[in-house]
Amino acid sequence: MNENNIIMTIVIVVIVIVAIAIITYVAEKNSGSTTNIFPVIRPNRPNRPSKPLIGGCAGTRWGCCPDGKTPRTDKHGKNC
């Protein structure tokens, strides 16, 4: 085989591959398929509570009183 035949063979193979890819794309698009060819990979996450935890000293504006349970009503803790 000479060099021109090798180049022509490569060009024809590339054209055939591109044509097959286009035909496959159009066929899937017209069939209404919703298959994603790039699946989303999500990391495994531990079971989380269904509702977010609200409360505690960190959930208040000024934190808690020294007892660790009663929320402060102002920054000086007048209600403690």
GROMACS elastic network, one bead per residue, 0.5 to 0.9 nm:
[ bonds ]
;  ai    aj funct       b0    kb
    1     4     6  0.81578   500
    1     5     6  0.61748   500
    1     6     6  0.69002   500
    2     5     6  0.55602   500
    2     6     6  0.66443   500
    3     6     6  0.52314   500
    3     7     6  0.63570   500
    3     8     6  0.87058   500
    4     7     6  0.51989   500
    4     8     6  0.61479   500
    4     9     6  0.85725   500
    5     8     6  0.50925   500
    5     9     6  0.60665   500
    5    10     6  0.86378   500
    6     9     6  0.51041   500
    6    10     6  0.62649   500
    6    11     6  0.86740   500
    7    10     6  0.51653   500
    7    11     6  0.61987   500
    7    12     6  0.86503   500
    8    11     6  0.50736   500
    8    12     6  0.61277   500
    8    13     6  0.86002   500
    9    12     6  0.51747   500
    9    13     6  0.61854   500
    9    14     6  0.86570   500
   10    13     6  0.51560   500
   10    14     6  0.62041   500
   10    15     6  0.86287   500
   11    14     6  0.51774   500
   11    15     6  0.61772   500
   11    16     6  0.86679   500
   12    15     6  0.50675   500
   12    16     6  0.61660   500
   12    17     6  0.86561   500
   13    16     6  0.51382   500
   13    17     6  0.62296   500
   13    18     6  0.86763   500
   14    17     6  0.51427   500
   14    18     6  0.61820   500
   14    19     6  0.85516   500
   15    18     6  0.51764   500
   15    19     6  0.60747   500
   15    20     6  0.86258   500
   16    19     6  0.50585   500
   16    20     6  0.61716   500
   16    21     6  0.86238   500
   17    20     6  0.51790   500
   17    21     6  0.62284   500
   17    22     6  0.86959   500
   18    21     6  0.50670   500
   18    22     6  0.61846   500
   18    23     6  0.86229   500
   19    22     6  0.51298   500
   19    23     6  0.61159   500
   19    24     6  0.85313   500
   20    23     6  0.51362   500
   20    24     6  0.60565   500
   20    25     6  0.85278   500
   21    24     6  0.51664   500
   21    25     6  0.61194   500
   21    26     6  0.86466   500
   22    25     6  0.50903   500
   22    26     6  0.61466   500
   22    27     6  0.85097   500
   23    26     6  0.52215   500
   23    27     6  0.60401   500
   23    28     6  0.86276   500
   24    27     6  0.51181   500
   24    28     6  0.61967   500
   24    29     6  0.85168   500
   25    28     6  0.53204   500
   25    29     6  0.60740   500
   25    30     6  0.86383   500
   26    29     6  0.50093   500
   26    30     6  0.61137   500
   26    31     6  0.85456   500
   27    30     6  0.52765   500
   27    31     6  0.61284   500
   28    31     6  0.51149   500
   28    32     6  0.67255   500
   28    33     6  0.58733   500
   28    34     6  0.84823   500
   28    35     6  0.86731   500
   29    32     6  0.58908   500
   29    33     6  0.66287   500
   29    34     6  0.84605   500
   30    33     6  0.77463   500
   31    34     6  0.89729   500
   33    36     6  0.87127   500
   35    38     6  0.88232   500
   35    39     6  0.87778   500
   36    39     6  0.58630   500
   36    40     6  0.86917   500
   42    45     6  0.85584   500
   45    48     6  0.79741   500
   47    50     6  0.87938   500
   48    51     6  0.84584   500
   48    52     6  0.87448   500
   49    52     6  0.66071   500
   49    53     6  0.79854   500
   51    54     6  0.88111   500
   53    56     6  0.89635   500
   54    59     6  0.64485   500
   55    58     6  0.72050   500
   55    60     6  0.71411   500
   56    59     6  0.54775   500
   56    60     6  0.71366   500
   56    63     6  0.82805   500
   56    64     6  0.79853   500
   56    68     6  0.84286   500
   56    69     6  0.72398   500
   56    70     6  0.88994   500
   56    71     6  0.80773   500
   57    60     6  0.56269   500
   57    61     6  0.85789   500
   57    62     6  0.81770   500
   57    64     6  0.50305   500
   57    65     6  0.85776   500
   57    68     6  0.70511   500
   57    69     6  0.71751   500
   57    70     6  0.81628   500
   57    71     6  0.66194   500
   57    72     6  0.89191   500
   58    61     6  0.79287   500
   58    62     6  0.85133   500
   58    63     6  0.60057   500
   58    64     6  0.81173   500
   59    62     6  0.88443   500
   59    63     6  0.73567   500
   60    63     6  0.51391   500
   60    64     6  0.73521   500
   60    71     6  0.65654   500
   60    72     6  0.77227   500
   60    73     6  0.89754   500
   61    64     6  0.89678   500
   61    71     6  0.85624   500
   61    72     6  0.79512   500
   61    73     6  0.82921   500
   61    74     6  0.81886   500
   61    75     6  0.82138   500
   62    71     6  0.75483   500
   62    72     6  0.58480   500
   62    73     6  0.72588   500
   62    74     6  0.63553   500
   62    75     6  0.53364   500
   62    76     6  0.83775   500
   62    77     6  0.80357   500
   63    68     6  0.87388   500
   63    70     6  0.87723   500
   63    71     6  0.60632   500
   63    72     6  0.60438   500
   63    73     6  0.89281   500
   63    75     6  0.82927   500
   63    77     6  0.89327   500
   64    67     6  0.74985   500
   64    68     6  0.55899   500
   64    69     6  0.62388   500
   64    70     6  0.55059   500
   64    72     6  0.51449   500
   64    73     6  0.88430   500
   64    77     6  0.80517   500
   64    80     6  0.85407   500
   65    68     6  0.56762   500
   65    69     6  0.67835   500
   65    70     6  0.54743   500
   65    71     6  0.59929   500
   65    72     6  0.57641   500
   65    77     6  0.65644   500
   65    79     6  0.82076   500
   65    80     6  0.54929   500
   66    69     6  0.79403   500
   66    70     6  0.81284   500
   66    80     6  0.75654   500
   67    70     6  0.66812   500
   67    80     6  0.83905   500
   68    71     6  0.80392   500
   70    79     6  0.87928   500
   70    80     6  0.73953   500
   71    77     6  0.84999   500
   71    79     6  0.86195   500
   71    80     6  0.83203   500
   72    75     6  0.70140   500
   72    76     6  0.78589   500
   72    77     6  0.50422   500
   72    78     6  0.74397   500
   72    79     6  0.64035   500
   72    80     6  0.68069   500
   73    76     6  0.83098   500
   73    77     6  0.63641   500
   73    78     6  0.72139   500
   73    79     6  0.64032   500
   73    80     6  0.86818   500
   74    77     6  0.54237   500
   74    78     6  0.67077   500
   74    79     6  0.79247   500
   75    78     6  0.81119   500
   76    79     6  0.86360   500
   77    80     6  0.55085   500
